[in-house]
C-alpha cells in the first residue's frame, strides 16, 4: 500500500506538504502552491495511492464508511452502465459499495436496514413506485437524523424529494431531441407512442412542446398500431414520412416488428426513434435511431456527489443531457 511518505520521497518534498494536499480536511492555514498541489496529485495517481477511508471514518467516530446502492432487479444495458459508473467512481474515491436489487418493499427494507445502521453511511437509491410510502416515512426519518441520500431520478416521471440529492437524465430534453430529429427528416405527421401510465411523462412533454405547430397524436402502442392500420402508407413518402417517437427501444422494436410485412418501410415512409440505446439496437436489419442516456457518466457523478455528502460538503442536484444516436430507422 502506497503511503504519504512514499509520495513525499518520490517528489523530494516534505511529508507535511503531501499531507496538506491529500488530507480531506487540511489545515486552513497550511498553504500549498498550486503547482506543487498538482504535482502531488499527479504523483499520487501514478503510484496508485488510495486513502484509507475505513481508518479515516473510524477516527471520526462510529464505524467505517458504508455506501449502499439499491437498483431495480432488471437485466439491461442501462443498469449495467450505471453499475460500471458507480463502481469506477467507487474505485477512484476508495470507498467500498454494496449493491442491492429488487422491486418490493421487503427488498427495499433489507437494503435500508443494512445501510442505515451506520452513522457514516450513505445510500444511492432508484425510487420505485411500490416504495414511495417508505421514501416518505422511513427514509425521511433517516435523512432527518443526518443520513445521506442520493436519488436516481426514475424513468420518465417527475420525482421531487426535499433535502436529498437527485441525479438523473433530462427526459424533457430527450423528447425534444427526438422531435427535432423527425422535423429535420421532413416528417409531415407525428405519433407519440408511450406506455399507458406515461401519458403525461417527461418525454411526452418535451416531444409535444417542440411540435406545437404540427399534427401530433399520442397513444399507447396498441393505439398507435391501430392508427397505422387505418392510414394508407402510400400517402407518405421518403420526402414526407410519418414520424413516430417511441418512449423506449422495446416499444420501438414492437412497432418495427408489427409493420415488417406491410407497405410501411421503416427508414423510408415511416421513421421511428426509440429511447435508451439498448444493447444490439445497432445490429437490427434496420438499425434503430434512438436517444442515448449517459448512465455510466451518471454513476460516476453520483459517486462524486455522495462522497461530498459524506464530508458534509454542499452538493447540487443535476439532470445530465441525453443525446441522439442516429441510425437507419430515422
FIGUKE-161867 format. One record per residue (C-alpha): residue number from 1; residue in three letters; x, y, z. Coordinates in nm, 3 decimals. Example, Ala and Ser with C-alpha at 12.3 -4.5 7.8 and 13.67 -1.06 7.14 Angstrom:
2
ATOM     i    aa         x         y         z
ATOM     1   Ala     1.230    -0.450     0.780
ATOM     2   Ser     1.367    -0.106     0.714
% end
This chain:
330
ATOM     i    aa         x         y         z
ATOM     1   Unk     0.000     0.000     0.000
ATOM     2   Unk     0.136     0.341    -0.101
ATOM     3   Unk     0.185     0.576     0.196
ATOM     4   Unk     0.212     0.954     0.212
ATOM     5   Unk     0.584     0.921     0.292
ATOM     6   Unk     0.637     0.724    -0.031
ATOM     7   Unk     0.488     1.010    -0.234
ATOM     8   Unk     0.693     1.269    -0.041
ATOM     9   Unk     1.016     1.074    -0.101
ATOM    10   Unk     0.938     1.032    -0.473
ATOM    11   Unk     0.888     1.408    -0.516
ATOM    12   Unk     1.155     1.524    -0.273
ATOM    13   Unk     0.909     1.730    -0.069
ATOM    14   Unk     0.814     1.718     0.297
ATOM    15   Unk     0.554     1.478     0.437
ATOM    16   Unk     0.366     1.783     0.568
ATOM    17   Unk     0.317     1.919     0.214
ATOM    18   Unk     0.183     1.586     0.085
ATOM    19   Unk    -0.047     1.557     0.386
ATOM    20   Unk    -0.187     1.906     0.328
ATOM    21   Unk    -0.270     1.820    -0.034
ATOM    22   Unk    -0.425     1.479     0.027
ATOM    23   Unk    -0.592     1.540     0.363
ATOM    24   Unk    -0.972     1.567     0.316
ATOM    25   Unk    -0.980     1.832     0.590
ATOM    26   Unk    -0.648     2.016     0.558
ATOM    27   Unk    -0.524     2.284     0.794
ATOM    28   Unk    -0.683     2.603     0.667
ATOM    29   Unk    -0.362     2.791     0.747
ATOM    30   Unk    -0.142     2.542     0.562
ATOM    31   Unk    -0.080     2.699     0.220
ATOM    32   Unk     0.044     2.485    -0.070
ATOM    33   Unk     0.136     2.639    -0.406
ATOM    34   Unk    -0.098     2.530    -0.685
ATOM    35   Unk     0.188     2.392    -0.896
ATOM    36   Unk     0.304     2.179    -0.601
ATOM    37   Unk    -0.053     2.062    -0.537
ATOM    38   Unk    -0.085     1.944    -0.896
ATOM    39   Unk     0.247     1.758    -0.877
ATOM    40   Unk     0.141     1.578    -0.558
ATOM    41   Unk    -0.197     1.479    -0.701
ATOM    42   Unk    -0.038     1.357    -1.025
ATOM    43   Unk     0.228     1.152    -0.843
ATOM    44   Unk    -0.033     1.006    -0.604
ATOM    45   Unk    -0.240     0.889    -0.902
ATOM    46   Unk     0.067     0.745    -1.078
ATOM    47   Unk     0.168     0.549    -0.768
ATOM    48   Unk    -0.185     0.418    -0.713
ATOM    49   Unk    -0.237     0.591    -0.378
ATOM    50   Unk    -0.568     0.518    -0.208
ATOM    51   Unk    -0.677     0.690     0.109
ATOM    52   Unk    -0.761     0.460     0.398
ATOM    53   Unk    -1.128     0.554     0.420
ATOM    54   Unk    -1.202     0.297     0.690
ATOM    55   Unk    -0.941     0.437     0.928
ATOM    56   Unk    -1.041     0.792     0.842
ATOM    57   Unk    -1.408     0.741     0.927
ATOM    58   Unk    -1.333     0.532     1.234
ATOM    59   Unk    -1.132     0.827     1.361
ATOM    60   Unk    -1.436     1.048     1.309
ATOM    61   Unk    -1.634     0.821     1.541
ATOM    62   Unk    -1.873     0.538     1.471
ATOM    63   Unk    -1.796     0.282     1.201
ATOM    64   Unk    -1.618     0.282     0.869
ATOM    65   Unk    -1.793     0.450     0.575
ATOM    66   Unk    -2.067     0.247     0.412
ATOM    67   Unk    -2.235     0.327     0.079
ATOM    68   Unk    -2.532     0.116    -0.025
ATOM    69   Unk    -2.688     0.116    -0.373
ATOM    70   Unk    -3.042    -0.007    -0.441
ATOM    71   Unk    -3.134    -0.068    -0.807
ATOM    72   Unk    -3.426    -0.230    -0.990
ATOM    73   Unk    -3.389    -0.604    -1.043
ATOM    74   Unk    -3.366    -0.557    -1.419
ATOM    75   Unk    -3.105    -0.709    -1.650
ATOM    76   Unk    -3.050    -0.444    -1.916
ATOM    77   Unk    -2.762    -0.242    -2.056
ATOM    78   Unk    -2.863     0.078    -1.875
ATOM    79   Unk    -2.840    -0.084    -1.532
ATOM    80   Unk    -2.508    -0.240    -1.635
ATOM    81   Unk    -2.374     0.103    -1.742
ATOM    82   Unk    -2.492     0.256    -1.415
ATOM    83   Unk    -2.321    -0.016    -1.210
ATOM    84   Unk    -1.998     0.031    -1.407
ATOM    85   Unk    -2.005     0.407    -1.349
ATOM    86   Unk    -2.074     0.375    -0.976
ATOM    87   Unk    -1.802     0.109    -0.943
ATOM    88   Unk    -1.547     0.319    -1.131
ATOM    89   Unk    -1.628     0.617    -0.908
ATOM    90   Unk    -1.607     0.395    -0.600
ATOM    91   Unk    -1.264     0.271    -0.702
ATOM    92   Unk    -1.140     0.621    -0.781
ATOM    93   Unk    -1.250     0.756    -0.443
ATOM    94   Unk    -1.151     0.446    -0.247
ATOM    95   Unk    -1.498     0.391    -0.099
ATOM    96   Unk    -1.650     0.042    -0.083
ATOM    97   Unk    -2.001    -0.001    -0.224
ATOM    98   Unk    -2.262    -0.271    -0.156
ATOM    99   Unk    -2.530    -0.339    -0.418
ATOM   100   Unk    -2.889    -0.445    -0.352
ATOM   101   Unk    -3.154    -0.525    -0.612
ATOM   102   Unk    -3.532    -0.561    -0.610
ATOM   103   Unk    -3.873    -0.401    -0.653
ATOM   104   Unk    -4.067    -0.494    -0.339
ATOM   105   Unk    -4.092    -0.317    -0.004
ATOM   106   Unk    -3.928    -0.620     0.156
ATOM   107   Unk    -3.620    -0.596    -0.066
ATOM   108   Unk    -3.602    -0.219    -0.009
ATOM   109   Unk    -3.625    -0.258     0.368
ATOM   110   Unk    -3.349    -0.519     0.363
ATOM   111   Unk    -3.130    -0.264     0.183
ATOM   112   Unk    -3.232     0.015     0.420
ATOM   113   Unk    -3.157    -0.185     0.736
ATOM   114   Unk    -2.810    -0.269     0.606
ATOM   115   Unk    -2.719     0.092     0.531
ATOM   116   Unk    -2.900     0.298     0.793
ATOM   117   Unk    -2.743     0.127     1.095
ATOM   118   Unk    -2.414     0.307     1.033
ATOM   119   Unk    -2.367     0.673     1.127
ATOM   120   Unk    -2.108     0.709     0.849
ATOM   121   Unk    -2.342     0.581     0.580
ATOM   122   Unk    -2.495     0.699     0.256
ATOM   123   Unk    -2.741     0.544     0.015
ATOM   124   Unk    -2.793     0.570    -0.359
ATOM   125   Unk    -3.143     0.457    -0.441
ATOM   126   Unk    -3.361     0.429    -0.750
ATOM   127   Unk    -3.709     0.512    -0.616
ATOM   128   Unk    -3.975     0.258    -0.709
ATOM   129   Unk    -4.344     0.344    -0.713
ATOM   130   Unk    -4.401     0.049    -0.479
ATOM   131   Unk    -4.163     0.206    -0.224
ATOM   132   Unk    -4.293     0.565    -0.218
ATOM   133   Unk    -4.452     0.511     0.124
ATOM   134   Unk    -4.114     0.409     0.265
ATOM   135   Unk    -3.939     0.700     0.094
ATOM   136   Unk    -4.166     0.950     0.267
ATOM   137   Unk    -4.160     0.768     0.600
ATOM   138   Unk    -3.861     0.555     0.694
ATOM   139   Unk    -3.617     0.729     0.459
ATOM   140   Unk    -3.740     1.074     0.561
ATOM   141   Unk    -3.659     0.986     0.923
ATOM   142   Unk    -3.313     0.865     0.818
ATOM   143   Unk    -3.246     1.199     0.643
ATOM   144   Unk    -3.377     1.394     0.943
ATOM   145   Unk    -3.125     1.210     1.162
ATOM   146   Unk    -2.837     1.307     0.934
ATOM   147   Unk    -2.837     1.022     0.682
ATOM   148   Unk    -2.708     1.095     0.333
ATOM   149   Unk    -2.931     1.003     0.038
ATOM   150   Unk    -2.884     1.036    -0.337
ATOM   151   Unk    -3.186     0.953    -0.554
ATOM   152   Unk    -3.157     0.842    -0.915
ATOM   153   Unk    -3.444     1.022    -1.089
ATOM   154   Unk    -3.677     0.746    -1.214
ATOM   155   Unk    -3.797     0.663    -1.561
ATOM   156   Unk    -3.994     0.935    -1.733
ATOM   157   Unk    -4.183     1.096    -1.444
ATOM   158   Unk    -4.124     1.387    -1.208
ATOM   159   Unk    -3.966     1.299    -0.876
ATOM   160   Unk    -3.915     1.559    -0.605
ATOM   161   Unk    -3.778     1.498    -0.258
ATOM   162   Unk    -3.687     1.785    -0.026
ATOM   163   Unk    -3.348     1.763     0.141
ATOM   164   Unk    -3.198     1.496    -0.084
ATOM   165   Unk    -2.968     1.491    -0.384
ATOM   166   Unk    -3.146     1.392    -0.708
ATOM   167   Unk    -2.945     1.292    -1.016
ATOM   168   Unk    -3.076     1.166    -1.346
ATOM   169   Unk    -3.117     1.225    -1.718
ATOM   170   Unk    -3.319     1.513    -1.865
ATOM   171   Unk    -3.613     1.329    -2.021
ATOM   172   Unk    -3.781     1.651    -2.137
ATOM   173   Unk    -3.469     1.728    -2.341
ATOM   174   Unk    -3.473     1.370    -2.473
ATOM   175   Unk    -3.827     1.417    -2.608
ATOM   176   Unk    -3.725     1.748    -2.763
ATOM   177   Unk    -3.424     1.590    -2.937
ATOM   178   Unk    -3.650     1.320    -3.086
ATOM   179   Unk    -3.895     1.581    -3.219
ATOM   180   Unk    -3.616     1.791    -3.369
ATOM   181   Unk    -3.474     1.487    -3.549
ATOM   182   Unk    -3.811     1.398    -3.705
ATOM   183   Unk    -3.867     1.760    -3.811
ATOM   184   Unk    -3.519     1.758    -3.968
ATOM   185   Unk    -3.618     1.446    -4.165
ATOM   186   Unk    -3.924     1.630    -4.308
ATOM   187   Unk    -4.196     1.430    -4.133
ATOM   188   Unk    -4.547     1.556    -4.212
ATOM   189   Unk    -4.732     1.390    -3.924
ATOM   190   Unk    -4.618     1.266    -3.583
ATOM   191   Unk    -4.716     0.988    -3.341
ATOM   192   Unk    -4.611     0.990    -2.977
ATOM   193   Unk    -4.603     0.629    -2.852
ATOM   194   Unk    -4.588     0.583    -2.474
ATOM   195   Unk    -4.680     0.321    -2.212
ATOM   196   Unk    -5.035     0.360    -2.082
ATOM   197   Unk    -4.923     0.505    -1.748
ATOM   198   Unk    -4.692     0.763    -1.909
ATOM   199   Unk    -4.940     0.981    -2.099
ATOM   200   Unk    -4.810     1.287    -1.915
ATOM   201   Unk    -4.449     1.167    -1.890
ATOM   202   Unk    -4.150     1.395    -1.925
ATOM   203   Unk    -4.054     1.253    -2.265
ATOM   204   Unk    -4.403     1.333    -2.398
ATOM   205   Unk    -4.373     1.681    -2.254
ATOM   206   Unk    -4.051     1.758    -2.440
ATOM   207   Unk    -4.179     1.600    -2.763
ATOM   208   Unk    -4.513     1.779    -2.766
ATOM   209   Unk    -4.370     2.116    -2.659
ATOM   210   Unk    -4.143     2.105    -2.964
ATOM   211   Unk    -4.425     2.015    -3.205
ATOM   212   Unk    -4.681     2.282    -3.116
ATOM   213   Unk    -4.732     2.374    -3.484
ATOM   214   Unk    -4.751     2.015    -3.620
ATOM   215   Unk    -5.024     1.749    -3.608
ATOM   216   Unk    -4.940     1.502    -3.329
ATOM   217   Unk    -5.135     1.210    -3.187
ATOM   218   Unk    -5.039     1.040    -2.861
ATOM   219   Unk    -5.135     0.687    -2.762
ATOM   220   Unk    -5.001     0.365    -2.615
ATOM   221   Unk    -4.855     0.102    -2.854
ATOM   222   Unk    -5.186    -0.075    -2.927
ATOM   223   Unk    -5.349     0.253    -3.024
ATOM   224   Unk    -5.055     0.355    -3.243
ATOM   225   Unk    -5.074     0.022    -3.430
ATOM   226   Unk    -5.447     0.075    -3.492
ATOM   227   Unk    -5.366     0.417    -3.630
ATOM   228   Unk    -5.103     0.272    -3.866
ATOM   229   Unk    -5.354     0.016    -3.997
ATOM   230   Unk    -5.603     0.298    -4.066
ATOM   231   Unk    -5.366     0.516    -4.266
ATOM   232   Unk    -5.252     0.447    -4.622
ATOM   233   Unk    -4.872     0.402    -4.641
ATOM   234   Unk    -4.874     0.533    -4.999
ATOM   235   Unk    -4.988     0.872    -4.865
ATOM   236   Unk    -4.642     0.910    -4.713
ATOM   237   Unk    -4.300     0.905    -4.881
ATOM   238   Unk    -3.930     0.934    -4.803
ATOM   239   Unk    -3.963     1.308    -4.870
ATOM   240   Unk    -4.263     1.343    -4.636
ATOM   241   Unk    -4.262     1.043    -4.397
ATOM   242   Unk    -4.467     0.964    -4.089
ATOM   243   Unk    -4.261     1.005    -3.772
ATOM   244   Unk    -4.301     0.801    -3.452
ATOM   245   Unk    -4.134     0.869    -3.119
ATOM   246   Unk    -4.136     0.553    -2.904
ATOM   247   Unk    -4.059     0.614    -2.537
ATOM   248   Unk    -3.833     0.309    -2.516
ATOM   249   Unk    -3.638     0.088    -2.752
ATOM   250   Unk    -3.856    -0.209    -2.660
ATOM   251   Unk    -4.167    -0.021    -2.776
ATOM   252   Unk    -3.985     0.086    -3.093
ATOM   253   Unk    -3.895    -0.278    -3.168
ATOM   254   Unk    -4.256    -0.383    -3.110
ATOM   255   Unk    -4.369    -0.129    -3.371
ATOM   256   Unk    -4.096    -0.230    -3.617
ATOM   257   Unk    -4.198    -0.597    -3.592
ATOM   258   Unk    -4.568    -0.513    -3.638
ATOM   259   Unk    -4.511    -0.331    -3.969
ATOM   260   Unk    -4.247    -0.567    -4.106
ATOM   261   Unk    -4.480    -0.734    -4.361
ATOM   262   Unk    -4.678    -0.422    -4.455
ATOM   263   Unk    -4.625    -0.141    -4.703
ATOM   264   Unk    -4.475     0.072    -4.427
ATOM   265   Unk    -4.097     0.091    -4.477
ATOM   266   Unk    -3.906     0.177    -4.161
ATOM   267   Unk    -3.643     0.430    -4.259
ATOM   268   Unk    -3.847     0.521    -4.571
ATOM   269   Unk    -4.207     0.640    -4.546
ATOM   270   Unk    -4.206     0.559    -4.171
ATOM   271   Unk    -3.939     0.690    -3.933
ATOM   272   Unk    -3.909     0.554    -3.578
ATOM   273   Unk    -3.699     0.685    -3.288
ATOM   274   Unk    -3.658     0.481    -2.970
ATOM   275   Unk    -3.513     0.568    -2.632
ATOM   276   Unk    -3.227     0.409    -2.428
ATOM   277   Unk    -2.975     0.294    -2.695
ATOM   278   Unk    -3.024    -0.064    -2.576
ATOM   279   Unk    -2.780    -0.345    -2.648
ATOM   280   Unk    -2.795    -0.475    -3.010
ATOM   281   Unk    -3.019    -0.197    -3.143
ATOM   282   Unk    -2.732    -0.124    -3.381
ATOM   283   Unk    -2.745    -0.484    -3.514
ATOM   284   Unk    -3.106    -0.494    -3.636
ATOM   285   Unk    -3.195    -0.542    -4.007
ATOM   286   Unk    -3.291    -0.173    -3.992
ATOM   287   Unk    -3.075    -0.022    -3.720
ATOM   288   Unk    -3.266     0.184    -3.465
ATOM   289   Unk    -3.225     0.557    -3.423
ATOM   290   Unk    -3.256     0.618    -3.052
ATOM   291   Unk    -3.194     0.858    -2.764
ATOM   292   Unk    -2.890     0.756    -2.559
ATOM   293   Unk    -2.868     0.809    -2.185
ATOM   294   Unk    -2.525     0.869    -2.023
ATOM   295   Unk    -2.579     0.621    -1.739
ATOM   296   Unk    -2.209     0.541    -1.696
ATOM   297   Unk    -2.133     0.910    -1.651
ATOM   298   Unk    -2.436     0.933    -1.421
ATOM   299   Unk    -2.294     0.657    -1.199
ATOM   300   Unk    -1.954     0.826    -1.171
ATOM   301   Unk    -2.110     1.165    -1.099
ATOM   302   Unk    -2.334     1.011    -0.833
ATOM   303   Unk    -2.029     0.874    -0.652
ATOM   304   Unk    -1.857     1.214    -0.670
ATOM   305   Unk    -2.159     1.383    -0.513
ATOM   306   Unk    -2.214     1.114    -0.249
ATOM   307   Unk    -1.852     1.144    -0.133
ATOM   308   Unk    -1.911     1.518    -0.097
ATOM   309   Unk    -2.220     1.441     0.112
ATOM   310   Unk    -2.021     1.212     0.342
ATOM   311   Unk    -1.787     1.502     0.415
ATOM   312   Unk    -2.085     1.735     0.474
ATOM   313   Unk    -2.000     1.949     0.175
ATOM   314   Unk    -2.272     2.122    -0.030
ATOM   315   Unk    -2.388     1.940    -0.343
ATOM   316   Unk    -2.636     2.020    -0.619
ATOM   317   Unk    -2.887     1.803    -0.798
ATOM   318   Unk    -2.841     1.771    -1.173
ATOM   319   Unk    -3.004     1.623    -1.482
ATOM   320   Unk    -2.749     1.506    -1.741
ATOM   321   Unk    -2.816     1.561    -2.110
ATOM   322   Unk    -2.927     1.268    -2.330
ATOM   323   Unk    -2.804     1.250    -2.689
ATOM   324   Unk    -2.920     1.140    -3.033
ATOM   325   Unk    -2.783     0.813    -3.175
ATOM   326   Unk    -2.869     0.848    -3.548
ATOM   327   Unk    -2.917     0.525    -3.743
ATOM   328   Unk    -3.127     0.392    -4.031
ATOM   329   Unk    -3.476     0.397    -3.877
ATOM   330   Unk    -3.478     0.779    -3.871
% end
